[in-house]
Structure formats: C-alpha cells, structure tokens
Amino acid sequence: MSLDNVPPVLVWNQYDDQKGQRVFKGTKSKMLALSNFTWRPWGIDFWRCFKCNGTLQYLKFTTTESPRQGKDWIKTKLEYTCIRCEDFKTCDKPLWVEAVPGKADLVQFPWPLVLTQLQNIGYKERDFSTSL
C-alpha cells in the first residue's frame, strides 16, 4: 500500500497533566497525502468545479507560474479548466493544507474535512443536504 493509492489518516489522543492527573483533551486526526500539481493538487483528489460541480476527472490543473522549488513548492499557484462546462479558475492552496517539513510533495491536512473546508475545494452546501 502506498501514499499514492491510499493516503493514511493519523489519529491520536491528546492529554494534559493537571495536578498529577492525566486528563483527556480530545482526539485529533490528519491525513497525509502526496501532492502532484496535475492530478492531486495539494494532496486533494476530490476537487469539484466551482461552476458546474464536476468532479476531478473533468478538471485540468496547470501551474500559473514556474513551480517553486524547495520549501516554497507548496506556494505554487494553480489554475484549472473544467472540460465539462469550460469554466476557468485560479486556485490558491487551501489554508488548512500544510507541507510536511523536509518531505517534498508530501502534505498534511485535518481529517475529516468540515463543510467550510469542502467549500474551499468546490463543494456546495447542497451536496450534503438530505431530502426526506
């Protein structure tokens, strides 16, 4: 199994020491993923078109500049063209995605994503509404 196929989710508990007692603070989780600017921008392979809601298979990502090198690679700006609706959009790295220090093309982000984070990558609130 590789990061290419199944990005792992790291899950851990956080504790505090209070007066010699170990107190549970909560559970945290992050996903680790490989990033590739053409097929998995910033480690995310479930982007949606902001206009027609088309999935990643319809989006063609390209860099708007020469890809940055070294620790600044993650700041490279991207744009996509949707082959379904012909929309064109420039994208910045979502603020909640972080590069893993010392590891080229490896990112981490909180998991699971909340609605506002999903909206940063093209999801609409209606994608999550349920009808009874």
C-alpha positions in Angstrom: 0.0 0.0 0.0 1.4 3.4 -0.9 0.6 7.0 -0.3 -0.4 7.2 -4.0 -3.3 4.7 -3.6 -4.5 5.1 0.0 -3.4 8.2 1.9 -3.1 7.2 5.6 -5.0 9.0 8.3 -3.1 9.5 11.6 -5.3 9.5 14.7 -4.1 10.3 18.2 -5.4 11.3 21.6 -4.3 14.5 23.4 -3.8 14.6 27.2 -3.0 17.3 29.7 -1.3 16.8 33.1 -3.3 18.6 35.7 -2.2 18.2 39.4 -0.6 14.9 38.6 -3.6 13.6 36.8 -3.7 12.7 33.2 -6.8 14.4 31.6 -8.1 13.5 28.2 -8.4 16.7 25.9 -9.7 15.1 22.7 -8.8 13.1 19.6 -7.1 14.7 16.6 -6.6 13.3 13.1 -4.7 14.3 10.0 -4.4 12.9 6.5 -1.0 12.5 4.8 -1.1 12.7 1.0 1.2 13.1 -1.9 0.8 16.2 -3.9 1.1 16.5 -7.7 0.0 19.7 -9.4 -1.7 17.9 -12.3 -3.6 15.0 -10.7 -3.7 15.6 -7.0 -3.3 19.4 -6.3 -2.1 19.9 -2.7 -2.8 16.2 -2.0 -6.5 16.6 -2.6 -8.1 14.2 -5.2 -11.7 15.1 -4.7 -11.8 18.7 -6.1 -15.1 19.9 -7.7 -15.6 22.6 -10.3 -16.9 25.7 -8.7 -19.3 26.4 -11.5 -20.8 23.0 -12.6 -19.8 20.8 -9.6 -17.9 18.5 -12.0 -15.5 16.0 -10.3 -11.7 15.9 -10.6 -12.0 13.8 -13.8 -13.3 17.0 -15.6 -10.6 19.4 -14.2 -7.3 20.0 -15.9 -4.9 21.7 -13.5 -1.9 23.6 -14.6 0.6 25.9 -12.8 0.2 29.7 -13.4 4.0 30.1 -12.8 7.1 28.1 -12.8 6.7 25.6 -10.0 8.5 26.8 -6.9 11.4 24.8 -5.5 12.5 23.7 -2.1 10.3 24.5 0.9 8.2 27.0 -1.2 6.9 24.4 -3.6 3.5 24.4 -1.8 3.0 28.1 -2.6 2.8 27.5 -6.3 -0.4 28.9 -7.7 -2.6 26.7 -9.9 -5.5 27.2 -12.3 -8.0 24.7 -13.7 -10.1 24.4 -16.7 -13.2 22.3 -16.5 -13.7 20.3 -19.7 -17.4 19.8 -18.8 -18.5 23.5 -18.5 -15.3 25.3 -19.8 -15.0 27.2 -16.6 -11.6 28.6 -15.8 -10.4 29.4 -12.2 -7.2 30.3 -10.4 -6.7 28.4 -7.1 -4.6 29.1 -4.1 -3.6 26.4 -1.7 -6.3 26.0 0.9 -5.1 27.5 4.2 -5.7 24.2 6.1 -3.2 22.3 3.9 0.4 22.2 5.2 3.6 20.9 3.7 5.3 18.2 5.7 8.7 19.7 6.6 11.6 18.1 4.9 9.4 15.9 2.6 9.0 17.2 -1.0 5.4 16.8 -2.3 4.0 15.5 1.0 1.2 17.4 2.6 -1.0 17.0 5.7 -4.5 18.3 6.5 -7.1 17.8 9.1 -9.4 14.9 8.6 -12.4 14.6 8.2 -12.9 17.9 6.4 -15.7 20.2 7.7 -18.2 21.9 5.4 -16.2 25.2 5.1 -13.1 23.3 4.0 -15.0 21.3 1.4 -16.4 24.6 0.1 -12.8 25.8 -0.4 -12.4 23.0 -3.0 -15.6 23.4 -4.9 -18.3 21.6 -2.9 -21.7 23.3 -2.5 -23.8 23.1 0.6 -26.5 21.3 -1.4 -24.0 18.4 -1.9 -24.6 17.5 1.7 -28.3 18.2 2.1 -30.6 15.3 2.6 -34.2 15.1 1.5 -36.7 13.1 3.5 
